[in-house]
Amino acid sequence: MTDTLLKHVRVWVTDVWDNLRVPVTPGTTVADLKVAGLERAMLGGAALREYSVKYRGGLVLDETRTLEQLGVPDDAPFIILPTRRRPVS
């Protein structure tokens, strides 16, 4: 695959209950996707380390991995959620 092949993934940011369609390339890293998702959900000022990314039900522990390395197909779903659970009031 070339880095210029554009596709889209779906990103759900749980803090704002937003489902976003984010354009990516195979060379996009999970960290880049997290930044794009938080910025588009208007949480751009959020501390990145306070959020985790899930793909196919599991946490992506190495956010330097590219979408190509993970074998992500077009329109794949990702979830961005707080790393720590928050108390319900």
N, C-alpha and C positions, 0 to 999 in steps of 0.2 A: 504494500500500500504506500501511496505517497502522502506526504504531509499536507498536500493541498486538497485532498479529497474531503469535502465538507459534508458532514452529516449532523443530525440533531439528536440530543438525548433529552429525556424528561427528568426534571429535577424537582423534588418536593422538599420544600423548606418547612419543617414542622413548626417552627416558632411563629410563622405567619400563615400557615395553612395554604401556601401558594404552590401551585403546580406551574412550572416554567418549562418552556421549550428552549434549550440552549444550543446554539451552533458550536460544533467542535470539529477538530481534525483528529486523525489517528494519533498524532503526536501530542495532543492535549494531555496534561497530567491530571491526576485526580485532584491535586492541590489547586491547579488552575480552574478546574471545574467548580471546586468549593468556593473559591474567590468569586467567580462569575455568578454562581447561584446566590450567594449572600448579597452581592452588590445589586443584582436584579431584584431581589426580595427586599431591597432597601435596608439591609443590615450590613452595609459596607463598613461601618465603623466597628463591627463586632470583632472580638479577638478570635482569630482563626483557630487557635489552639483549644478554644472552648467548644468547637464543633467537630463532629465526626461525619464521615461519609459511609453509607451502606450501599452495597451493590449485591444483588442476588441474595439478600437476607443476611449477609455478613459484613462486618466492618472491614473497610479497606485500611489495613494497618500501615502500608507503605504508600503514602500519597505521592511519592515521586514516580510511581508507575504510570505508564501512559495507557490510554484507552485501548490502543492496539495490543499492548502486552496483556491486558485483561480480556481481550477478545470481545470487546463491546460492540454489539450490532447497532444499526441505526434504530433510533427511537427507544433505546433501552432506558429503564427507569433507575434513578438514583434517589437516595434520601439523604438530606443534610439535617442532622439533629444535634441537640446539645450533647456534649460528651458526658456530662454529669446530670443525673436526674434532679429535677427541681421539685421542691415541695408544693403540694396543691393547697391553696388557701381557701 
